[in-house]
Amino acid sequence: MLLSLLKKRRSIRKFQPVPVAVEKVDLLVEAMLRSPSSRGYNPWDFVVVNDPSLLAQLARVKEHGSALLEEAPLAIAVCANPEISDVWIEDCSIASLIIHLAAESLGLGSCWVQIRERRYSKELSSSDYVCKALQLPEGFQVEAIVGIGYPAEKKPPHPRESLLYDRVSCNRYGTRWTMADPSRRESFLESVALAMKDYFGADDRRIEHAHRVAGYARELLAAIDADETETLVAAYLHDIGIPEAERKYGSCSGRSQEQEGPPVARALLEGLGADERLIEVVCELVGCHHTPAGIDSPEFRILWDADALVNLAEVVAGKSPEQIERILDTSLVTETGYRRARKLFLL
């Protein structure tokens, strides 16, 4: 429920000239009074304002960003007695967010008007201006005023593509969080595939090979428990060391691929904002994808068999069924891969 509200909620700055039903205001009040606070001190006080003349007065609380209050049928001033708690600012901010979410759940729009650290004039702070207008006790401070009403505008939610996923780290700053959401994962995999294609350039044969290996890897993942992202990223990038190996050594032997592939894979994945753990796992897979005993992991075994399923087409061409059987017995490392190979080359 919370995630759906956060996805939909965007600040509304234009309201319909329709009063908010009393029943909805009561629910807003109940929600904000349930707002958590540090040590349960509840330093906040709230002033619900629905007097048009008072709303017009509050709309002039600062030079910019408060005029919307004059059109809002309702506003809630979030205030506090700083003597009660030294974290009253945080507690009031939490309460303000609760008001926003409660308003969204009731079909209302809302907008935060910042008051603390703002000025009405050179001589008077915005907080003091509100305290005077609302006749708050001496010493009180105002964090914000939340304007509320029925939206007169429709704003789309922030698209997933605009979310700043690169601002989320795991355990240590800079180690990017890998999203488990399938749509997010697929978007990342598409980016990896595109980066691979761009790197290979006009080498259509190797691009096609990578896509076919990734396709077989997806099939094997349906039957073998392994990390899907690690496996598929490695499938797309397992041969990424070939251009550099050919440039340096004039050959693309398995050993030279394993040597040159990991640095290239790392650079591509860092450019895509991948987290360090994913980069390390993929680089390890790329660095031993021609070495049968390289890694004892389900991701490696899937990568090995997916690559073999593509390469075996040339190996078994023109061979007898008995010869193919012997080749398959020694070429595949998973039962699922072996069964798939038999269907491809024997049945």
Secondary structure, 3 states (H helix, E strand, C coil): CHHHHHHHCCCCCCECCCCCCHHHHHHHHHHHHCCCCHHHCCCEEEEEECCHHHHHHHCCCCCCCCHHHHCCCEEEEEEECCCCCCCHHHHHHHHHHHHHHHHHHCCCEEEEEECCCCECCCCCEHHHHHHHHHCCCCCCEEEEEEEEECECCCCCCCCHHHCCHHHCECCCCCCECCCCCHHHHHHHHHHHHHHHHHHHCCCHHHHHHHHHHHHHHHHHHCCCCCCHHHHHHHHHHCCCCHHHHHHHHCCCCHHHHHHHHHHHHHHHHHHCCCCHHHHHHHHHHHCCCCCCCCCCCHHHHHHHHHHHHHHHHHHCCCCCHHHHHHHHHHHCCCHHHHHHHHHHHCC
